[in-house]
């Protein structure tokens, strides 16, 4: 049976009409999604396949300039790398942390997580009371007293690395330094010996699970309501519960010991409890805040330092000339000493530059955000009040405007005589809400790196990626795989 030319023409017109209608339906759907969801689909797409959202922020910054606008549902968010705006907003206590992010982190999929602790508290008076309680535990005098623990735990890592060097096995440096930094914070903050290089523990997995869970929780408001995600959501909630019940147990045990007059470690937990007891009108709510801060310190006290160390090892492995220069400084300052002193840290100037340059290109905590209630002018643009603003140290640290050839790893950018970056380098944030533990973290990082450079030669295993993984904090995607050899002390 044949089809007449007329019918063939009608069929073509019908298919063409369907194609046109389908096209307009797709356009209409995209328009409606953009109208209601704003830039959210674009950002979610950027994060697929382990993408880093801050790379999209960097792309937009290079395209649109120092300030640009994002729409997500009915929220208006600005992104800016304008140094003057960064200074004005981050250095002032009158701009609270962004409620769409930090208030949301009170819970994690319905389970109390960071609560209203130091990182997430938005009310200035509530935050200031907690900060006042915590400050003595991070004084320079107290931190000097932690050098013994820093050395002891770093030595355990050196022993493990020696085993791997002798057996010619590859070392996953991110995994190993994670164990050490968690050991350190557990010991110096809470008086608990975990010894994770020898013992198994649920804590590293629980911390990783919580941090990874933050990414979809903050970026996709519909994630937890999707039935196919139910198992993962429950896993994150269980990890969160483990951390908080552990904190409640350790805090309760320490308080009981102190009330009974028992000898207790002079660690951060004891300092916090002692200082808190001097506060007037301590309430049950304040007790819950202490638990919030336990979770905060337990996670932040190890995660960001471990990631910085791993990125630093990765960067040095890719730049042999910088690695040799860092080794020479360690040899000159430390020599063959086993224990590194607080004064030694001050003399490791080039190693400090290396660590700072690592944080410029690879900030583990890449940004922060604030709410702005009043009208403001940013880079000559009048912005009506009632917006939140994102500051990304990751973006500003990778812009040619602030750092020439920004992706080149160059510690001399932070030479003591080099010009200081003007409000474009803030891996620990800035102002009154800057990271309380930054001196603690950098002391620990310097001790670990100095011992590593003193004892071992290391090379990166070929074929691994140097990409970044956004898992709540930024970390090396590969884990930084290395082969190690003992250094020849005879030739030092």
C-alpha positions in Angstrom: 0.0 0.0 0.0 1.4 3.4 -1.0 1.0 6.7 0.8 0.0 9.7 -1.3 2.2 12.8 -1.5 -0.5 14.7 0.4 -0.4 12.4 3.3 3.4 12.4 3.5 3.3 16.2 3.6 0.7 16.1 6.4 2.9 13.7 8.4 6.0 16.0 8.1 3.9 19.0 9.2 2.6 17.0 12.2 6.1 15.9 13.3 7.4 19.5 12.8 4.5 20.8 14.9 5.3 18.3 17.7 9.0 19.3 17.6 8.0 23.0 17.8 5.6 22.4 20.6 8.1 20.2 22.5 10.7 22.9 22.1 8.4 25.6 23.5 7.4 23.3 26.4 11.0 22.8 27.3 11.7 26.5 27.1 8.6 27.2 29.2 9.6 24.6 31.8 13.2 26.0 31.9 11.7 29.5 32.3 9.4 28.4 35.1 12.2 26.5 36.9 14.5 29.6 36.6 11.7 31.9 37.8 11.0 29.8 40.9 14.4 28.2 41.6 16.7 30.9 40.3 20.3 29.8 40.0 19.8 26.8 42.2 19.7 24.3 39.2 22.9 25.8 37.8 24.7 25.4 41.1 23.4 21.9 41.6 24.6 21.0 38.1 28.0 22.5 38.9 28.3 20.2 41.9 27.4 17.0 40.0 30.2 14.5 39.6 32.1 15.9 42.6 32.3 19.4 41.2 33.4 22.3 43.4 30.8 25.1 43.7 33.4 27.7 44.4 34.8 27.0 40.9 31.5 28.2 39.5 31.7 31.3 41.8 35.2 31.9 40.4 34.0 31.6 36.8 31.2 34.1 37.6 33.6 36.5 39.4 35.9 36.5 36.3 32.9 37.1 34.0 30.8 39.6 36.0 33.3 41.4 38.2 33.6 42.2 42.0 29.9 41.9 42.8 27.1 39.8 41.3 23.7 38.6 42.3 22.3 35.1 42.8 18.6 34.2 43.1 17.5 31.0 44.9 13.8 30.7 45.5 12.8 34.0 47.1 16.3 34.7 48.5 18.7 37.2 47.1 22.4 36.5 47.6 25.3 38.6 46.5 28.8 37.3 45.9 31.7 39.8 46.2 35.4 39.8 46.3 35.6 43.6 46.7 38.3 44.2 49.4 36.6 47.3 50.8 33.3 45.4 51.2 35.1 42.4 52.7 36.7 44.7 55.3 33.6 46.6 56.1 31.3 43.6 56.6 33.6 40.9 58.0 35.5 43.2 60.4 32.2 44.5 62.0 30.1 42.6 64.6 26.9 44.2 63.4 26.5 41.9 60.4 25.3 38.5 61.7 26.1 35.2 60.0 23.8 34.3 57.1 20.7 32.7 58.5 20.1 30.6 55.3 23.3 28.7 56.0 24.3 29.0 59.7 20.8 28.8 61.1 20.2 25.8 58.9 23.3 24.0 60.4 21.6 24.1 63.8 20.3 20.7 62.6 21.4 18.2 60.1 18.5 16.5 58.5 16.5 17.1 61.7 19.2 16.0 64.1 20.8 18.7 66.2 24.3 19.2 64.8 26.3 22.4 65.4 23.4 23.9 67.3 24.0 27.4 68.5 27.7 27.0 69.1 30.6 29.3 68.3 30.5 28.7 64.5 26.7 29.0 64.0 25.5 31.4 66.7 24.0 34.4 65.0 23.1 36.5 68.0 26.1 38.6 68.9 25.6 38.6 72.7 25.1 34.8 72.8 28.2 34.3 70.6 30.3 36.7 72.7 29.4 34.9 75.9 30.6 31.6 74.5 33.7 33.2 72.9 34.6 34.7 76.3 34.3 31.3 77.9 36.5 29.7 75.2 39.3 32.3 74.9 41.4 31.2 77.9 41.7 27.7 76.4 43.4 29.2 73.3 45.7 31.8 75.0 49.3 31.8 73.7 50.5 30.6 77.2 48.2 27.6 77.1 49.1 26.8 73.5 52.8 26.7 74.4 52.0 24.0 76.9 50.5 21.8 74.1 53.9 21.4 72.3 54.5 18.1 74.1 51.3 16.6 72.8 51.9 18.0 69.3 55.4 16.3 69.3 54.1 13.1 70.8 51.3 12.5 68.3 53.5 13.6 65.4 56.0 11.0 66.4 53.4 8.3 66.2 52.8 9.4 62.6 56.6 9.3 61.9 56.6 5.7 63.3 53.8 4.7 61.0 55.5 6.3 58.0 58.7 4.5 58.8 56.8 1.2 58.7 55.4 2.1 55.3 58.8 3.2 54.0 60.5 0.0 55.2 57.8 -2.1 53.6 57.8 -0.1 50.4 54.0 0.5 50.7 52.1 3.5 49.4 50.9 6.0 52.0 47.5 7.7 51.8 48.7 10.9 53.5 45.2 12.4 53.9 44.0 9.3 55.8 47.1 9.3 58.0 47.1 13.0 58.9 43.4 12.8 59.6 44.2 10.1 62.3 46.9 12.4 63.8 44.8 15.6 63.9 41.8 13.7 65.4 44.2 12.1 68.0 45.5 15.6 68.9 42.1 17.3 69.3 40.8 14.3 71.4 43.9 14.4 73.6 44.4 18.2 74.1 40.8 19.2 74.1 39.1 16.3 75.9 41.8 14.2 77.5 41.0 11.0 75.5 43.6 8.8 73.9 42.2 7.4 70.7 45.6 6.4 69.0 43.9 6.0 65.7 47.0 4.9 63.9 46.8 1.6 65.8 43.1 1.4 66.9 39.9 1.5 65.0 37.2 4.0 65.9 33.8 5.1 64.6 34.7 8.8 64.9 36.6 9.4 61.6 33.8 7.9 59.6 31.1 9.7 61.6 32.9 13.1 61.0 33.3 12.4 57.3 29.6 11.3 57.0 28.4 14.5 58.7 30.5 16.8 56.6 29.6 15.1 53.4 25.9 15.2 54.4 26.2 19.0 54.8 26.7 19.5 51.1 23.3 18.2 49.8 21.6 19.4 53.0 22.6 23.0 52.3 22.4 23.0 48.5 19.2 21.0 47.8 16.3 21.7 50.1 14.3 18.8 48.6 17.1 16.2 49.1 15.8 14.7 52.4 12.3 14.4 51.1 13.3 12.2 48.2 12.5 8.6 49.1 15.6 7.2 47.4 17.8 9.3 49.7 16.2 8.0 52.9 18.9 5.5 53.7 21.7 8.1 53.3 19.8 10.7 55.4 19.4 8.2 58.2 23.1 7.4 58.1 24.0 11.1 58.5 21.6 11.4 61.4 23.1 8.4 63.1 26.6 9.8 62.7 25.5 13.1 64.2 23.9 11.3 67.1 27.1 9.4 67.8 29.1 12.6 68.0 26.7 14.3 70.4 26.2 11.3 72.7 29.9 10.9 72.9 30.3 14.6 73.8 27.6 14.4 76.5 29.4 11.3 78.0 32.8 13.0 78.0 31.6 16.3 79.4 29.5 14.5 82.1 32.4 12.4 83.2 34.8 15.4 83.4 32.2 17.4 85.4 31.7 14.6 87.9 35.5 14.2 88.3 35.9 17.9 89.0 33.0 17.9 91.5 34.6 15.0 93.3 37.9 16.8 93.5 39.7 14.2 91.3 42.8 15.1 89.4 41.8 16.0 85.9 43.9 17.0 82.8 44.5 20.6 82.3 43.1 20.5 78.8 40.6 22.6 76.8 37.6 20.8 78.2 38.6 21.4 81.8 39.4 25.0 80.9 36.0 25.5 79.3 34.1 23.9 82.3 36.1 26.0 84.8 35.5 29.2 83.0 31.9 28.4 82.3 31.3 27.9 86.1 32.3 31.5 86.7 29.6 32.8 84.5 26.4 34.1 86.1 23.1 32.5 85.3 24.4 29.3 83.6 21.3 27.5 82.3 20.5 24.1 80.8 20.6 25.9 77.5 24.2 27.0 78.2 25.0 23.3 78.9 23.6 22.4 75.5 25.8 25.1 74.0 28.8 23.4 75.5 27.8 20.2 73.7 27.3 22.2 70.5 30.9 23.4 70.9 32.2 19.9 71.6 30.9 18.9 68.1 32.3 22.1 66.6 35.8 21.6 68.1 35.8 17.8 67.5 35.1 18.3 63.8 36.8 21.7 63.0 39.8 20.9 65.3 40.9 18.1 63.1 39.3 18.2 59.7 40.6 21.5 58.3 44.1 21.0 59.6 44.3 17.5 58.1 43.1 18.8 54.8 45.7 21.6 54.8 48.5 19.1 55.6 47.4 16.8 52.8 47.2 19.7 50.3 50.6 21.0 51.5 52.2 17.6 50.9 50.6 17.4 47.5 51.9 20.9 46.6 55.4 20.2 47.8 55.4 16.8 45.9 54.6 18.7 42.7 57.3 21.4 43.2 60.6 19.7 44.1 62.6 22.9 44.2 60.2 24.3 46.9 60.3 21.0 48.8 64.2 21.1 48.9 64.1 24.7 50.1 61.7 23.8 52.9 63.8 20.8 53.9 67.0 22.9 54.1 65.3 25.3 56.5 64.1 22.4 58.7 67.6 21.0 58.7 69.1 24.4 59.7 66.5 25.1 62.4 65.6 21.6 63.8 68.7 19.6 62.8 68.3 16.1 64.3 66.3 17.1 67.3 63.4 14.8 68.2 61.3 17.4 70.0 60.4 20.7 68.3 60.1 23.7 70.6 57.7 26.6 70.5 60.6 28.9 69.7 61.7 26.6 66.8 58.3 27.2 65.2 59.0 30.9 65.0 62.2 30.3 63.1 60.6 28.1 60.5 59.7 31.2 58.4 59.8 29.6 54.9 57.6 26.6 56.1 55.1 29.2 57.4 55.1 30.7 53.9 54.5 27.3 52.4 51.6 26.7 54.7 50.1 30.1 53.9 50.4 29.6 50.2 48.7 26.2 50.6 45.7 27.9 52.2 45.6 30.5 49.5 45.1 28.0 46.7 43.5 25.2 48.8 41.5 26.7 51.7 39.7 23.8 53.4 37.0 26.1 54.7 36.6 28.2 51.4 34.1 30.9 52.4 31.7 32.5 54.8 28.6 34.6 54.5 26.8 37.4 56.3 23.3 39.0 56.4 23.1 42.7 55.6 20.0 44.5 56.7 20.6 48.1 55.5 21.3 49.6 52.1 25.0 49.4 51.1 27.2 50.6 48.2 29.6 47.9 47.0 32.1 48.7 44.3 30.0 51.7 43.3 26.7 49.7 43.1 23.8 50.6 45.4 22.4 47.5 47.0 19.0 47.6 48.8 19.2 46.2 52.3 17.9 42.7 53.2 20.4 40.5 51.4 23.0 38.0 52.3 26.5 38.1 50.9 29.0 35.4 50.3 32.8 35.9 50.7 35.0 33.2 49.1 38.6 33.1 50.1 38.9 30.4 47.4 37.8 32.8 44.7 39.8 35.8 45.8 42.9 33.7 46.3 42.7 32.5 42.7 42.0 35.8 41.0 44.7 37.4 38.8 43.6 40.8 40.2 45.1 40.0 43.6 47.7 37.4 42.9 49.8 37.3 39.7 49.7 33.9 38.0 47.3 32.8 40.7 47.5 29.0 40.1 51.2 29.0 40.5 52.4 27.7 43.9 54.7 30.4 45.1 55.4 30.7 48.9 57.4 33.9 48.3 54.1 35.7 48.0 54.1 35.5 51.8 57.7 36.5 52.4 58.0 38.8 55.4 59.0 41.7 53.1 56.3 41.1 50.5 53.3 43.3 50.4 50.4 42.0 52.5 47.2 40.9 50.7 44.5 43.5 51.4 41.3 41.8 52.5 41.6 39.1 49.8 43.2 36.3 51.8 41.2 35.0 54.7 41.3 31.2 55.1 40.2 31.5 58.7 37.7 34.3 58.0 38.3 37.8 59.4 37.3 40.1 62.3 35.5 39.1 65.5 34.1 35.9 64.0 37.5 34.6 62.7 38.5 31.1 63.7 39.4 30.8 67.4 41.6 27.8 66.8 43.7 29.2 63.9 46.9 29.5 66.0 46.3 26.0 67.4 45.9 24.6 63.9 49.0 26.3 62.4 51.2 25.2 65.3 50.1 21.6 64.9 50.5 21.7 61.1 54.0 23.2 61.4 55.1 20.5 63.9 53.8 17.7 61.7 55.3 19.1 58.5 58.7 19.9 60.1 59.0 16.3 61.3 58.0 14.9 58.0 60.5 17.0 56.1 63.2 16.2 58.7 62.8 12.4 58.5 61.6 11.5 55.0 61.9 12.0 51.3 58.6 11.5 49.5 57.3 11.4 46.0 53.7 11.4 44.7 52.5 8.2 43.2 52.1 8.7 39.4 48.6 8.7 37.8 46.7 10.1 40.7 44.5 13.2 40.3 45.2 16.5 41.9 41.6 17.5 41.8 39.7 18.9 44.8 36.7 17.2 46.5 34.0 19.3 48.2 33.0 17.1 51.1 31.7 19.8 53.4 35.3 21.0 53.6 37.7 21.0 50.6 40.1 18.1 50.5 42.4 16.4 48.0 40.3 14.0 45.9 43.0 11.4 45.6 43.9 11.3 49.3 47.6 12.2 48.2 49.3 8.9 47.7 53.0 8.9 48.3 56.0 6.6 48.4 58.4 7.3 51.2 62.1 6.8 51.9 64.2 7.5 55.0 66.4 10.6 54.7 70.1 10.0 54.8 71.2 11.8 58.0 74.9 11.3 57.2 74.6 13.7 54.3 72.6 16.3 56.2 
